Amino acid sequence: MYNGFANYRLWNYTRKDPDGVYIIKYSVSPNSKVYVEYNHLRVTRLLTTYYEVLCDLEVQACQPDSEKQSLLAEMSYIRTVIDAAVANVEYCQSAAHGMQLYNYAKSRLNKISCPSGDCGSSSKYLM
């Protein structure tokens, strides 16, 4: 079981699948009568960009100056919105609202990772 899970994790994170809502449906015994359906919001690419921006901020173990502190507060808010998007899709069964939150977080993160707005494919971030 562990090897299968480890291989799935490696396969899952090396794939270039887009972020978004994935509906996972599987059957349990008796297979012809009982189905389980689960909504999953994939946020791997968005979180990769989020973590890359955090790395670029070079956070230190001391009180940041006011400009960096406001940027860190914005990053914290973006992470909260990402978590809320996942919660809406996976726990509240509200895929539309979850995607609305996802897109809002992505646009706010994009303002930090690409302030000029024309980074395109030349950006080092994945978004």
N, C-alpha and C positions, 0 to 999 in steps of 0.2 A: 504494500500500500504506500509506504513512504516514497519508494523509488518512483512510482507512478505519479505521485503528487509533485515531487521534485522536478520530474521531467515536464509535467504540465506547467509548473511555474516558469521554467526556463522557456518553454514553447510560448507561453502566454505573453511574456514580457519582451521577447525578441520579435514578435510579430508586429507588423505595422497596421494592425486593425485600427479603424478610427474610434475615437471616443464616442459614446452615445449609449442609448438604452438597448440592451440585449435581453430578449425574452428567452429564458431557459425553461424548457418543458421536458419533464421526464416522467416515466411511469414507475409505479411501485406495485408490488404484488397485491391483488391480481392485475397483471399488466394491461389487460383489456378493459379494466373498469376504473382504476384509480390513477389519476395524473396529478402531478404537482407542477405548478407554474410559478416561476420566480423572475422578477424583473431585476436586472443588474445594470447599474450605470457605470460604464467604464470611464475612468478619469485618468488613465495612465499618462497620456500625452500632456494633459493639462498639469498634472502634478509634477511631471518631469520638468516642465518649464518653470513651475513655481519653485522647485528646489534649485534649479540653475540660477534663477534670480537671487534666491537666498545666498547661494555661494558667492555670487558677484557682489553682494552687499558687504561681505567680509565682516560679519558680526563678531564683535569682541566681547570678552567677559568683563565689560565695564559699562557704565551709563553712556549711551550714545548721545551725540549732539542732537539738537532739536530737529534738524532736517532729516537725519537718519531715523530718529525716533518716530517721526510722522510717517516715514516710508515703511518702517517696521509695523506700525499700527495698521497701515493700509494692507500690508501683506497678511497680517493676522486676520483682518476682516475678510480678505479674499479667501483664505483657508476656511473660515467659518461658512462662507457662502457655498464653497465646494462641498463641505460636509453636509450642509442643509440640502443641497441638490441630491446627493447620494441618499440621504434620509427620506426625501420626498419620493424618490423612485422606488427604493428598496423596502421601505417600511410603511410609508403613507399611501402607497399605490397611486401616486400622482405623477405619472411620467411627464406630462406636459409642463407642470409647474417645476419639476426637477430640471428639465431641459432649459426652461426659462432662467432658472438660477444658475445653471452651468454656463449658459451663454453670457450672463451678466458678469460672472466671475472671470470668464475668459476675456471679455472686453476690458475689464478693469486691470487684469494682469497684463494684457497687451499694451495698455497705456504706459506701464512701467518698463516692460521688456523691449518695447519699440516706440519710444516717445514721438518720433517723427511720423509714425504711421505708414511708412513706406519701406519697411524692412524686407517684406516678401521672402523669397527663398534664400536670400543672402544672410538672413538672420541666423544666429547660432542657436536660437530657440526653435523648438519644434512646432509651435502653434501654427 
